Structures are given as structure tokens and as C-alpha cells.
Amino acid sequence: MSPPELPEHADVLDAARRIAGRVLNTPAVCRDSLNETLGFQVFFKCENQQRTGSFKFRGATNAVARLAGNGSAAAPVVTTHSSGNHGAALALAASQAGFESEIVVPRGANPLKRAAVSRYGGRIRDCGETLAERESVLASVIEACHALYVPPYDHPDIIAGQGTAALELAAAVPDLETVWVPVGGGGLASGTLLALSESRVVVRGVEPALADDAYWSLRLGAIQPQKPPVTVADGLRTALGRIPFALFQKLGLTIDTVSEEEILAAQSLLWQRLKLVVEPSGAVPLAGLLAAARKDPAGFRGTRHGVILSGGNALFPGPSV
């Protein structure tokens, strides 16, 4: 298998220009009272307030804009597989471009996310929970509808679009030392790495311990199989993509893992102290930052950190552990 084509920092800049005015420049929120409690500053990039409720709208909008610009209207059907956030994002991006969308969604996906796919104009095609089951149904949709496949994370246009959130965060909040992002398929984390690759900001990935295939992939030097879909962070249950993995290796991403209890505690903190509705997947990077700070309180004192809250498409509180 040949090495994948890797996007670059310039692709993130191009994506930012392409999607300007189509996506929201979401706020970067900071609370003095929380910073005083923690002993360091945290700035939250609120992608839970993005259109469709997650950062996924950035990558989908960039990818669909590229398709439309390439004269692909002769095949005006796009498709993907998604636990919900990418599916909803692609459905809306397709509708705005005059495309139809067929979204392959696991039957056990969050019902709020399934409803969002339909609300934004996507036709849901049910599938099982594993990647193999998703891909089987996807293949049948592509054949039956002559649809164009827009991957949820393993594509240069998607990754470049996701990286625009970090560009906005860095522009709004100078002198950050780290930016913390969740890791599932790797699109947001790799896009963030690219966006900040010409700065001094260190990107830190965080993954549920029950879905730590990316963590072990980096340690072992090869992509590891997807784990059973049991973590409360349903958006991070997916397998790691080839392009994100290659970028993780090239740009030196560090990944931490967190427990289910730590994820739900971070989600609760966001609700109680910032009044932000964030799904468990979106709370994962805060859980990682808090865990790291507990291990080295002196090292974190007085520092400045960014956290990308990836989405808010979930009821609060999250499922019990």
C-alpha cells in the first residue's frame, strides 16, 4: 500500500479562506473563577456552538466546496459513514451546495445525532457498529446511488477544514503553550497539528482509555484495531485513519488517555462552571488537561492552555459508567 497523500499547513490556510462566511468563528471562552481554582488559564474553543453542533461542519464544508468547485454537480449525491456529527455536517453542507446526501449511521448511534442528520436533509442508511459493517453498507450506497464518498476524517480536505478551528483559537488567544484535542479517527487532531505546525504551541491529543487504539498505534508504530464501542465518548469510538496516523508520526503528537469517570467529571465541570453543554467526546481533552495538571501542579501553575470542545450534540448528564 502506497503512503497516503498528506495535507500541509498551507492547505489549512486555503480551507480557512474557502469556508469563511460559511462556518461560524466560534468563541474562545475563559472564566477567571475557574482559572483561579485551577491555578492556570484555560481557553475553550466552543465548537459545540458551531453549525450542526460540532467542528465536523468545517471539514464537510471544505470538502463539499472542493467537490462543487471541481464541477462534480454531474453526480450530486454525497455519502459517508458516521456515528452522527460528520453525517449531520455533511448533510447540511450538501444541502447548501445543492447536493443530496445518503448517510450511513450505526443503529445504536446517539438518537440526537441521528435526528440531526435527518433535520439537515440527509437520508439515513442503518448499519451495525463495526467499521466493517459501516463500509459494507457504504459500498452498497455508492453503487446504488453513484454517490461520491466524503470520508469522516481520513481525507486531506476534511483534515484541512478541521484545522481551521485551531487557526481561529491561536488568532484569538496569543501565547498559548498547549492546545488539547480529542482523538477518534484523528481528523481534528491532525488538522490541529497542521494548523499550529509553524507556531510554538504544543498539541496534545486525548483518548478514552476504553478506545485507546491511537495511543497504542503510536507506541507500536502501526495502526491498531478499533476497540469495542463501549466508551461513553461515542464520537471517539471509530478507528484511526491512515492520513491522521501519518501526520501524528511526522509531527510528533503525544496522546494521553483518560477514564470514563474523568470524562464525565470534565463534562460536569463544563456544565456547572461554564454553563456549556458539551457531549462526552468534547469533554475528553479537558479531562486530559486536568489529569496532567494533577500529576504536575507546579509545572502547570501560571500557564496558558487551549481546549477544543469538539461538539455539543448530547443530553446532559452523560450515560452512567
C-alpha positions in Angstrom: 0.0 0.0 0.0 1.5 3.4 -1.1 1.9 6.1 1.5 -1.1 8.4 1.8 -1.1 12.0 0.4 -0.5 14.3 3.4 -2.1 17.8 3.6 0.2 20.7 4.7 -0.1 23.9 6.7 -0.9 25.8 3.5 -4.0 23.6 3.0 -5.4 24.7 6.3 -4.9 28.3 5.3 -6.6 27.7 2.0 -9.5 25.9 3.8 -10.0 28.9 6.1 -10.4 31.2 3.1 -12.7 28.8 1.3 -15.1 28.3 4.2 -15.1 31.8 5.6 -18.6 33.1 6.0 -20.0 29.5 5.7 -18.9 28.4 9.2 -19.0 30.2 12.5 -15.9 31.7 14.1 -16.9 30.2 17.4 -16.0 32.0 20.7 -12.9 31.2 22.8 -14.3 31.3 26.3 -12.3 31.8 29.5 -13.6 32.0 33.1 -11.5 33.8 35.7 -13.2 31.9 38.6 -12.2 28.5 37.0 -8.7 29.7 36.3 -8.3 30.8 39.9 -9.4 27.3 41.1 -7.1 25.5 38.7 -4.1 27.8 39.1 -3.6 28.2 35.3 -5.5 29.7 32.4 -7.8 27.7 30.1 -9.4 29.0 26.9 -12.2 26.9 25.4 -12.8 26.9 21.7 -16.5 26.3 21.6 -17.1 24.1 18.6 -20.2 22.8 20.5 -21.7 26.1 19.2 -20.7 25.5 15.6 -23.4 25.0 13.0 -24.7 21.4 13.3 -23.3 21.4 16.8 -19.7 20.2 16.2 -16.4 21.0 14.4 -17.3 18.5 11.8 -19.1 21.2 9.8 -15.7 22.7 9.0 -14.3 19.7 7.2 -17.5 18.8 5.5 -18.0 22.3 4.2 -14.4 22.4 2.8 -14.7 19.0 1.2 -18.1 19.8 -0.4 -16.9 23.2 -1.6 -13.9 21.5 -3.3 -16.3 19.0 -5.0 -18.6 21.7 -6.2 -15.7 23.7 -7.4 -14.4 20.7 -9.4 -17.6 20.5 -11.4 -18.9 17.4 -9.6 -22.5 18.5 -9.9 -22.9 15.8 -12.5 -23.0 13.4 -9.6 -24.9 15.4 -7.0 -25.1 12.7 -4.3 -22.6 12.5 -1.5 -22.3 9.8 1.1 -20.4 8.9 4.2 -20.5 6.7 7.3 -20.8 8.4 10.7 -21.9 8.0 14.3 -23.7 11.3 13.8 -21.7 14.5 13.9 -20.0 14.1 10.5 -23.2 12.8 9.0 -25.1 15.9 10.1 -22.4 18.2 9.0 -22.2 16.6 5.5 -26.0 16.6 5.2 -26.1 20.4 5.8 -23.0 21.1 3.6 -24.5 19.1 0.8 -27.9 20.8 1.1 -26.2 24.2 0.9 -24.3 23.1 -2.3 -27.4 21.6 -3.9 -26.3 18.0 -3.4 -28.3 15.2 -2.0 -26.8 13.1 0.9 -27.0 9.4 2.0 -25.6 9.0 5.5 -24.7 5.5 6.8 -25.3 5.6 10.6 -24.9 2.8 13.2 -28.3 1.8 14.6 -27.0 2.4 18.2 -25.8 5.9 17.5 -26.9 8.8 19.7 -30.6 9.4 18.8 -30.0 13.2 18.9 -27.3 12.8 16.3 -29.4 10.6 14.1 -32.2 13.1 14.3 -29.8 15.9 13.3 -28.8 14.0 10.1 -32.4 13.9 9.0 -33.1 17.5 10.1 -30.3 18.8 7.9 -31.6 16.9 4.8 -29.7 13.6 5.0 -31.2 10.2 4.2 -30.2 7.7 6.9 -29.0 4.2 5.9 -28.7 2.0 9.0 -25.7 -0.2 9.7 -24.0 -2.1 12.5 -21.4 -0.7 15.0 -18.2 -2.0 13.5 -16.1 -0.4 10.8 -16.6 -3.4 8.5 -20.4 -3.2 8.8 -20.3 0.6 8.1 -18.1 0.0 5.0 -20.3 -2.8 3.7 -23.5 -0.6 3.7 -21.5 2.4 2.4 -20.3 0.3 -0.6 -23.9 -0.6 -1.5 -25.0 3.1 -1.3 -22.1 4.2 -3.5 -23.0 1.5 -6.1 -26.8 2.1 -6.0 -26.7 5.9 -5.9 -23.5 6.6 -7.8 -22.6 8.6 -4.8 -19.4 10.5 -4.0 -17.8 9.3 -0.8 -16.8 12.1 1.7 -14.8 10.3 4.5 -15.4 11.4 8.1 -11.7 12.0 8.8 -9.3 10.2 6.5 -9.1 12.8 3.7 -6.9 15.8 3.1 -9.8 18.2 2.6 -11.5 17.1 5.8 -8.4 17.4 7.8 -7.6 20.9 6.4 -11.1 22.1 7.2 -10.9 20.8 10.8 -7.7 22.6 11.4 -9.3 25.9 10.9 -10.7 25.8 14.4 -7.1 25.9 15.8 -6.2 28.7 13.5 -9.1 30.8 14.9 -8.1 29.8 18.5 -4.5 30.8 18.0 -5.5 34.1 16.5 -8.0 34.9 19.3 -5.7 33.8 22.1 -1.9 34.6 21.7 0.8 32.9 23.6 -0.9 29.5 24.3 1.5 26.8 25.5 -0.6 23.8 24.6 -3.8 23.0 22.7 -5.7 19.9 23.8 -7.9 18.0 21.3 -9.8 14.7 21.4 -8.6 11.8 19.3 -11.0 9.4 17.5 -10.4 9.0 13.8 -7.8 11.7 14.0 -9.2 14.4 11.7 -9.4 17.2 14.3 -6.1 16.3 16.0 -4.1 16.1 12.7 -5.7 19.3 11.4 -4.8 21.0 14.6 -1.2 19.8 14.3 -1.0 21.2 10.8 -2.7 24.5 11.8 -0.2 25.1 14.6 2.9 23.5 12.9 4.5 26.8 12.3 4.0 28.0 15.9 5.5 27.1 19.2 2.2 25.7 20.5 2.3 22.1 21.6 -0.7 20.0 20.5 -1.8 17.3 23.0 -4.2 14.5 22.0 -6.5 12.8 24.5 -8.3 9.5 24.0 -10.6 7.4 26.2 -8.8 4.5 27.8 -11.6 2.2 26.5 -10.8 3.4 22.9 -7.1 3.9 23.0 -6.2 2.5 19.6 -4.4 5.7 18.5 -2.3 5.7 21.7 -1.2 2.2 21.1 -0.7 2.8 17.3 1.9 5.5 18.1 3.6 3.3 20.7 3.8 0.3 18.4 4.4 2.1 15.1 1.4 0.6 13.3 -2.3 1.3 13.2 -4.0 -0.9 15.8 -7.5 -2.4 15.5 -10.5 -0.4 16.7 -11.7 -1.4 20.2 -15.2 -2.5 21.1 -17.6 0.5 21.1 -18.2 0.8 24.8 -16.8 4.2 25.9 -19.3 7.0 26.8 -17.5 9.2 24.3 -19.4 7.8 21.3 -17.8 10.1 18.8 -14.3 8.7 19.6 -15.2 5.0 19.1 -14.0 5.0 15.5 -10.8 3.5 14.0 -7.8 5.7 13.4 -7.3 6.9 9.8 -4.1 6.4 7.8 -3.5 10.1 7.0 -4.0 11.2 10.6 -1.7 8.5 11.8 1.0 9.5 9.3 0.7 13.1 10.5 0.8 12.1 14.1 4.1 10.3 13.4 5.5 13.1 11.3 4.6 16.0 13.6 5.1 14.2 16.9 1.7 14.1 18.6 1.6 13.0 22.3 -1.6 11.2 23.3 -2.9 10.8 26.9 -5.7 8.5 27.9 -8.5 9.2 30.4 -11.0 7.1 32.3 -14.8 7.1 31.9 -15.1 8.7 35.3 -12.6 11.5 34.3 -14.6 12.2 31.1 -17.9 12.6 32.9 -16.3 14.7 35.6 -14.9 17.1 33.0 -18.3 17.2 31.2 -20.0 18.0 34.6 -17.4 20.8 35.2 -18.1 22.4 31.9 -21.8 22.5 32.7 -21.5 23.7 36.3 -18.7 26.2 35.9 -19.1 27.5 32.3 -22.8 26.5 31.6 -21.6 24.9 28.4 -23.5 21.8 27.0 -20.7 19.6 25.7 -21.0 15.9 24.7 -18.7 13.4 26.4 -16.4 13.3 23.4 -16.0 17.0 23.6 -15.1 16.9 27.3 -12.3 14.4 26.7 -9.5 16.9 26.1 -10.4 18.8 29.3 -10.2 15.6 31.2 -6.7 15.0 29.8 -5.6 18.5 30.7 -6.9 18.2 34.3 -5.3 14.8 34.7 -1.9 16.1 33.5 -2.2 19.1 35.9 -3.0 16.8 38.8 0.3 15.0 38.1 2.4 18.1 37.9 0.6 21.0 39.7 3.8 23.1 40.0 4.6 22.7 36.3 1.1 24.0 35.3 0.9 26.9 37.7 0.5 30.2 35.7 0.5 28.6 32.3 -2.0 29.1 29.4 -3.8 26.3 27.6 -6.4 25.9 24.8 -9.0 23.2 24.8 -11.1 22.5 21.7 -14.6 21.5 22.8 -15.4 19.4 19.7 -19.2 19.1 20.0 -22.4 19.5 22.0 -24.8 17.0 20.5 -25.7 15.1 23.6 -28.1 15.3 26.6 -26.6 16.2 29.9 -25.5 14.4 32.0 -23.8 11.6 30.0 -24.7 7.9 30.5 -23.7 6.4 33.8 -20.5 4.4 33.9 
